[in-house]
């Protein structure tokens, strides 16, 4: 099969970077890579998630646990793929391109890029709830919330523009600041739980399936980021070892924390109150410390810091995704432009401007949890497609027998890949028809861009030009 050669105009600037600057780029060791995964997974989503899950009922806790198992399987899958694919820069995009060629790589890269910046919009919409709670702002206007959201999007962009070393340091700090208070709630909160606060098993008002659909969307969204170390493999030291380790460590830690705090918050806050609030942890802390005026604002401050950490990590992921695709000339070339430190500054600016515009649209048409749930649903379906392609890329490798894998290792790897395929399909199915329809429209729009990109590559001789049937000569009577 024809294998295209990456455009020299795109790859040369990075290829000629000095060893000193390369060392700056590879700034993420196991600790920082694990913090990146935790910071990407545990954003402000966890601070809003109990309210959305409560809409499904207590079954939401079980759905969250099932999604956690699926996320752990994906963590192992991404580690296996990174270990065997020579150029895994870009993660899910690189896996699909390596196994199925340029078109599949572009399709996955496009979907993941859309999910990344749309996910940033979802994170910042949750972050705004807690900024409002921190400053005791009641009934803010859409314009006020949009203005707050701009700070949440552009401050992380500026930190990323300053360089990966600065980002890694800030990421490690924010992970500690948000993890300890959440762990405190997950453990100490059980002493204040009331059984009367838990809602019914199925509170959706519909079938069991509809309840699962409500819970599955926000549960998977809360685990998006399991692939963070794989996406930024170029920035990770010894990625063949550390991507797998960081992905598993980050996912397991996040999963335990999620299940603990979600169950506790459902038991601390009355069900009727929980399903209508955008900042449930403020209510939870007020239950634990009813005579302390500082409790609600303290947890709101933690959520604000947590959100900034997640947005810093996801701004990097958005940028690295578009940069990796552009370096292979499968995305507009400016996304591969980088400064002397290897920072893809154009990708940061565009990847921040797009969610800014999306937030302006959403805040002008809706408010409250409606904004958050819409952005969550869009992100979930667009990320399920890259997860699915990654799983079938590994499955193809295993059944093709290109490399000798036998006995229990083959059974283990087939089980991981097969379960990941089914998990990705189930998430797409459970998301609902309307969301899948919207994601399909986004996917088709990307194919229009691919038509122009592929035509340019044909003109440059980077891909084989299809041979068309010759036109018949025009004859006159």
ABEGO torsion letter per residue (X at the ends): XBBBBBBAAAAAAAAABBAAAAAAABABBAAAAAAAAAAAABBAAAAAAAAAAAAAEAAAAAAAAAAAAAAAAAAAAAAAAAAABABABGEAAAAAAAAAEAAAAAAAAAAAAAAAAAAAAAAAAAAAAAAAAAAGBBGBBAAAAAAAAAAAAAAAAAAAAAEAAAAAAAAAAAAAAAAAAAAAAAAAAAAABBAAABBBABAAGBBAAAAAAAAAAAAAAAABGAAAAAAAAAABBGAAAAAAAAAAAAAAAAAAAAAAAAAAAAAABBAAAAAABABAAAAAAAAABAABAAAAAAAAAAAAAAAAAAAAAAAAAAAAAAAAAAAAGABBAAAABBBAAGBBAAAAAAAAAAAAAAAAAAAAABBEAAAAAAAAAAAAAAAAAAAAAAAAAAAAAAAAGABBBBEAAAAAAAAAAAAAAAAAAAAAAAAEAAAAAAAAAAAAAAAAAAAAAAAAAAAAGABBBBBBBBBBBBBBX
